[in-house]
Every structure is written in C-alpha cells, then in structure tokens.
C-alpha cells in the first residue's frame, strides 16, 4: 500500500477540530484506491452531503483508529500539513497566496509565535485600493489590486 499524501490534511483537520466535509469522503475514496480497506473507511467513502456532524465526527474517529492514525501531536501534524500545502503549491495545484493565507489563519488560531506570523505576513502580497470614475456613469468604483 502506498501512502496517501492528503492524509496530512485530514489529520490537520481532525487536530484542528474542523467539520467533516467532502474532503474527508474524497480522502476515504483515495485511501481505498491505494489499498487501505477497513469497514468504517468504506462507510466514510460512501457518505454524501449534507453531513450530520455528530455522526460524521464519530465515524471519522473510528476510521482514524482503525487505520492507526494518530493526531495527538498537534505541532507535528501542523508541520506535516504545512509541508503538504507547500508541495501542492510547488506543483501548481494551489496558489501560493492561498497557501500562505491558510498557514496565517492556523498560526493565528493556534497562537503560534510572532516570528512565524511576521514571516507569513511579509510573504503575502500587499493589497492596495484604487478609486476611479467610470466614464459616462458618474459613479465611483473601487478596485482591489495585489502588489
């Protein structure tokens, strides 16, 4: 069985106590295709929206237990997730700004040290607003421009 890279994302979602969504079911299908086969993983792969979060959280816990996937070391899980996101960015799957925005939000949520926040903030493009008059209409439009 080969490892499934998106497992890093799933473990981060669980460690961060995120709602179960389609990403989870897509991951379950990917895991089944990679050769992992457990009773609850198969059930998870067959679920569809709308998700009952109480039932889905319980199911997700059973899946992770069956697969012996541990998410108790939150710092390591987040580091693995950051690597996963950076890999997706380098492969052109995710936009660099989107990745930095996700990492920024996690840093804020987990109250990570300011040194990390400063690095991420300076990596994000600056947003400036320009105002211009639209010819013939007489109204003003504000444009958001990344610089």
Buried (B, 14 or more C-beta within 10 A) or exposed (E): EEEBBBBBBBBBBBBBEEEBEEEBBEBBBBBBEEEBEBEBBBEBBEBEEEBEEEEBBEBBEBBBEBBEEEBEEBEEBBEBBBEBBBBBBEEEEBEBEEBBEBBBEBBEEEEBEEEBBEEBEEEBEEEEEEEEEEEEEEEEEEEEEEE
